[in-house]
């Protein structure tokens, strides 16, 4: 029996099919598209970090300097307007970025270090160490950060940035430690961990090279969550006047705007820029957290409800909250019988 050229092409892929991207390359592309949120959040966060470093040097005015331009709307001279004392709000926004970023960074790093040390140690060692560290985590889980900061602030003249960051970091590690402990309990029973233990590897090496790499996404997500909480806590404390009102941050701007009845006076430029800066920073951190979740959880990878992409000749419809499902391949066309081959089939027997 002879096969037609079209039949042969259906059985043996052509040169174009051989050069199509592999399944791994397609998965990388989908991951990159799905983590566009993380890329956007990192870009915005990079701008904030840059402003925290160079903000005080590029500020056009001293944020404490007074002038005769009282409660002036945004103009070419004062981009974000002025306060009731003629202070430049744009300069206050630039200078205040450093305080917010520093508090969030210190608190996030401190809480992450404590959660990794306590959570991974408790999960890997088990036994009495696990029970003791778990009890310690349960104690810190019920300690509220904001009331504790208010109490400490009442005992000192002004709660500085370092003190606020330390208290937030020391009271925010317990939840992350519990999550890491649960994951470590699961990982320590894996084959590769058992093999490393059987070969006589040291405990610290097994934790550092076998367990921690598999916890990177969880650690990063916990760090971002702590930074969000620390930033919002610092702004809240400044807004209610608990932290130092002599050092500028965005909460301090809102504190003075609320105290001088900026909304009643129609001075929207006094509180809107600070509010937008806070909202944009929170959005950037939330996008990074969402991107991390999508990267580690296939069920959260999304490309939008209406976007349709193609991969290897198949339609891929992205659905929110679910892994992209590949449509089935079309049924193969049956091979055509050549004309020079006689038909030996019979419809029945006599």
Long-range contacts (C-beta under 8 A, 24 or more apart in sequence): 1-337, 1-338, 1-341, 2-338, 2-340, 2-341, 3-335, 3-338, 4-335, 4-336, 4-338, 6-333, 6-336, 7-335, 7-336, 10-332, 10-333, 10-335, 20-312, 21-312, 26-311, 26-312, 30-301, 30-303, 30-324, 31-295, 31-301, 33-303, 34-291, 34-294, 34-295, 34-301, 34-302, 34-303, 35-291, 35-294, 35-295, 36-291, 37-287, 37-288, 37-290, 37-291, 37-294, 38-287, 38-288, 38-290, 38-291, 38-292, 38-294, 38-295, 39-291, 40-284, 40-287, 41-283, 41-284, 41-285, 41-286, 41-287, 41-288, 41-289, 41-290, 41-291, 42-284, 42-288, 44-280, 44-281, 44-283, 44-284, 44-287, 45-281, 45-284, 45-285, 45-288, 48-97, 48-101, 48-281, 48-284, 49-101, 51-94, 51-97, 51-98, 52-97, 52-98, 52-100, 52-101, 52-102, 53-98, 55-94, 55-95, 55-97, 55-98, 56-94, 56-95, 56-98, 58-94, 59-88, 59-90, 59-91, 59-94, 59-95, 60-88, 60-90, 60-91, 61-87, 61-88, 61-90, 61-91, 62-91, 63-87, 63-88, 63-91, 63-92, 63-95, 63-96, 63-248, 71-265, 71-267, 71-270, 73-269, 74-269, 80-269, 80-273, 81-267, 81-269, 81-270, 83-256, 83-257, 83-260, 83-270, 84-260, 84-267, 89-253, 89-269, 89-270, 89-273, 89-274, 90-273, 92-248, 92-252, 92-253, 93-250, 93-253, 93-273, 93-274, 93-277, 95-248, 96-248, 96-249, 96-250, 96-252, 96-253, 96-274, 97-250, 97-277, 99-161, 99-234, 99-247, 99-248, 99-249, 100-231, 100-234, 100-235, 100-249, 100-250, 100-281, 102-161, 102-165, 103-161, 103-164, 103-165, 103-168, 103-230, 103-231, 103-234, 104-165, 104-227, 104-228, 104-230, 104-231, 104-234, 105-227, 106-162, 106-165, 106-166, 106-169, 106-230, 107-164, 107-165, 107-166, 107-168, 107-169, 107-172, 107-226, 107-227, 107-229, 107-230, 108-169, 108-223, 108-224, 108-226, 108-227, 108-230, 109-169, 109-223, 110-165, 110-166, 110-169, 110-170, 110-173, 111-168, 111-169, 111-170, 111-172, 111-173, 111-176, 111-222, 111-223, 111-226, 112-173, 112-176, 112-219, 112-222, 112-223, 112-226, 114-169, 114-170, 114-173, 114-177, 115-173, 115-174, 115-175, 115-176, 115-177, 115-179, 115-180, 115-219, 115-222, 116-176, 116-177, 116-180, 116-212, 116-215, 116-219, 118-173, 118-177, 118-181, 119-176, 119-177, 119-178, 119-179, 119-180, 119-181, 119-184, 120-180, 120-181, 120-184, 120-207, 120-211, 120-212, 120-215, 122-177, 122-181, 122-184, 123-180, 123-181, 123-182, 123-183, 123-184, 123-185, 123-187, 123-188, 124-184, 124-188, 124-203, 124-206, 124-207, 124-211, 125-203, 126-185, 130-181, 133-177, 133-181, 134-178, 134-181, 137-174, 137-177, 137-178, 137-181, 138-174, 139-174, 140-170, 140-171, 140-173, 140-174, 141-174, 141-175, 141-178, 143-171, 144-171, 145-171, 145-172, 145-229, 145-233, 146-233, 146-236, 146-237, 149-233, 149-237, 149-242, 150-237, 150-242, 153-237, 153-242, 153-243, 158-243, 158-244, 158-246, 159-237, 159-242, 159-243, 159-244, 160-243, 160-244, 160-247, 161-234, 161-243, 161-244, 161-247, 164-233, 164-234, 164-237, 164-243, 165-230, 165-234, 168-226, 168-229, 168-230, 168-233, 168-234, 169-226, 169-230, 172-226, 172-229, 172-230, 173-226, 175-222, 176-219, 176-222, 176-225, 176-226, 179-218, 179-222, 180-215, 180-218, 180-219, 180-222, 183-214, 183-215, 183-218, 184-211, 184-215, 187-211, 187-214, 187-215, 217-292, 217-295, 217-296, 218-296, 220-292, 221-289, 221-292, 221-293, 224-285, 224-288, 224-289, 224-292, 225-289, 227-285, 228-282, 228-285, 228-286, 228-289, 231-278, 231-281, 231-282, 231-285, 232-278, 232-282, 235-278, 250-274, 250-277, 250-278, 298-323, 299-323
